[in-house]
């Protein structure tokens, strides 16, 4: 994530239900610090995240956008015994077996066929853009509001790659949005030293996690908040639709309590669960 032109943040978050919470990060001064994009930097933070869960017998899947498809990183995740589902750029040189032709055909990743009503899957695809490795690829169906389909590389079952990658939006994008325009307006920080920004970002990560916990508790234990009514859902065309996120629900409750507008007993159990 960029914070305007002032800072770069590399973060790994964990998805619980539909919510993302930060678990480790590293900050850099400005947006052109080459260290932020080194394979070694990214691999180190992957190792940090992996170390938290390696003894839990979890099936770990690393999800990432188009910046994170280097051979070194993908091989490292594979060697850890984890899966990855990472979006590819459309200009990568690839070699894929064509059943009609009966041999491999060289093309660009963006040239892979995408259909309107179903996704397509390719196994044992060779990517050779400055490096070479064998992977599986899934190409999502075309959406009406997005003409560019997702091209997802995975070392797992390609039939699961698109579903896995879709979790990134709840796990990462909403988290960055809460840090910025949806809650804490991080982009307004522009003159702090890097150390000050790191301290601020640490507090921000704790605060967002805590507010999501409060919002979850409100939605799960409504009887504990009888005197506080917050509209979190609306009935739209006969369907119950969430209109206020768990983060914004927690932020609303915290503001009411902090400003002493109503008496609210806020839970401090620090347990986040899926609802």
N, C-alpha and C positions, 0 to 999 in steps of 0.2 A: 504494500500500500504506500502511496505517496501522500504526504501531508503538504499540499501545495508544492513549492520548490524548496522547502525547508528541511524535510526529513524523509527518510525511507524506513519503512517497518517491514521486517520479515517475521511472520507469525505462523505458528501452528496452532490450530484450534481443534477441539473435540466436539463431535456432534452427539447430543443427548436428545433423543426424540427429534423434534424439528428445530431445536435450539443449538447454537454454537457457543462454546465458552473457550476463552484463550487458555492455553496451557504452557506455552513458552514463546519467547519472541527475542528479537535483536533489532536495535535501532541504529541508524547511520545518519551522519550529518549530510544534508543536501540530498539531491536525487541522482548524483553522478559518481558516487563512491563505488569504485569497481569491486570492492570487497563484498558488497551486498549481493553481487551476482556470481561470485565464484562458486564453483561446484563444492569446494571444501566448506564454505560457509553454510550452504544449504544442507549438505550431508551432516554437518555437525549438529544442526538444529533438528534434523530428522532423527539422529541418534539420541538426542536429548528427549524427544517425544517418545521414541521407541522404548527407552530405558524405563519409563513410567509404567508401561503396560506389558513388558516382555515376559513377566512371570505370572500374568493373569490368564493365560490360555485364551486370549482373545484372537479373533480373526481381524487383523489390522489392515485397513485399506487407506492408502494415501491418495488424496484427491488434490489436483492442482490445475491451474490455468496454463496458457500456452508458453509461459516463460520456463517451465520446469521439465523439459523433455530431453535433457542431456543423457548421453549413454552412461556416463559415470554415475549419475543419480539413480537412473532406472535400474542399473545393474546392482547398485548398493541396496536399494529397497528389495530387490529380488533375493539377494544374498541374505538379507535379514529374515527371509521367510514370510514377507508381507506382500500384499497385493498393491498395485497402483492402478489408477484410472485417471489419466492425464490428457487434457485436450491438446491436440497438435495444431500447428500452423498449417495453412493450406498450400505452402510453397515448398514442402519437403520432398526430396527425391525418394521414391519408393519403388520396390519391385514386388509385384503381386502375381500369383499364379492365376492364369485365365483358363477356366475349364473348357471354353469353346476352342481357344487356340491350342490348348494342350501344352503350354509353356509359360514361363514368366514374362510379364510385360512391364517395361519401365515407364513410369509416369510420375506426376506430382500428386501429393496427398489430396489436394483439392479437386483432382480429376476423378476421384473415386465416385461412382454413381450414387446418387441419393434420390430416394423415392419419396413421394408425397405421403403415402399411407403406411409405410413400414420402414424399419431400420434394416441396414445390411451389415453383415459381419464377415470379416476376413481373418484367416489364421495364417501364421507363419509369414508375415509380411516383412520384407527386408527394407529397412530405412538406411539410406547411405548419404546423408547430408552432412558432409564433413566428418562423419563417423558412421559406423555401420552396426546394426543390431537387429535381431529377429524379434518380432512382437506380434500381438494380435491387435486388430483394429475394428472398431464399431463406428458406423456412420449413421447418425440419427436421421429420422425422416424430416423433410422440410416443413417448417412451421409458417403459418400465414404471416406472422409478425416478425419473422426472422428468416431471411432468405439464405443465410449461411448455416448449413447443418453443422452439428458437432462432429468432429473427427477425434475419437477417443482411442488412445493406445492403452493396452492393459496386458499384464502377464497372467491374467486370470481368464475366466470364461468371457469371451467377447459379448455373449448374450446378456451379461449382467453389467457390462461396463457403463452403459448410458444411464441405467438406474442408479448405479453407484455415484457416477459423476454429478448427477442432478442434486445429490445431497449437499454438494459444495455450497449451494446458494443459501441454504438455511444455516450451514455450518460456518461460512466465512463471510459472504457478502452482507448478510443482515448484521453480522457482528461489526464489520467495518462501518456500516451505515449508522448503527447505534453510537459508535464512537464519534461520528461526525454529525451530519445534518439531522439525524433522528433523535439526538439526545445531548451529547456533550460538546459538540462543535469544536472538535479537535483542530480543524483547519484554521481556527483563529489564532492558534499558538504559532508565533513566527519569530520571536526574538529570544526565546529561551536557549540556553546552552544545551549541548547534547545530553549532558548528565542530568540537567533539570528536566528535559523532555523525557528521558528514560524513567525518572522517578514519577513524573506525572502520568506517563503511560502505564506504569505498574499499578498505580492507584486506580486508573481508569479501568483496567482489566478486572481488578477486584470488585470495583463498584458495579460494573455491568453484570458480572456473575451474580452478585448479591441481589441486584434488582430483578434479574430473571428468576431467581429463587423466590423472591417476594411475589412476583406476578404469578408464578406457578402455584404457590401456596394459596393465593387468593382464588384462583380458578378451581383448585382441587378441594379447598375447604371453605366453601362459601358461607357456611353457618357461622364461622368465626368472624365474618365481616358483615353481619346483618345490618349495621348502621351505615355502612359505606357501600353505595351502589355505583358501580362503574360499568358502562356499556362496553362489553368486550366482544359481543357477537350481535349480528342482526339477521333477521330472516329475509333472505333475498330469493325470490322465486321458489319459495317453499323449502329452501335449504338454509341451514344454520351456518353463517359465514363469519369468521373472525375478522373484526375491524380494528382491534387494538392488540398489538403484539404483547407477549408476556413481559418483555422488557419495558414497554410503555405503560403497561398495567402496573408493574412494580414501581416505576418512576412516579406515576400519578399517586399511588398509595404513600410512597415515601414523602412526597411534597406535602400531602395533606397532613401527615404526622409531623413533619419537620416544622411546618408553619402553624401547628396546633389548631388547625381548622376543625378537626374532629378527634375524638379519642380513638386511636387505633392501636391494637396490640400486634406489633410486628414480630414475626417469627425469626429467631436467630439460630436456628438449627444448622444452617449452612449445608443443607442437603438438597441437591437438585435431582429431580426425578422426571421421567417422561409421563405426561398426562394424555 
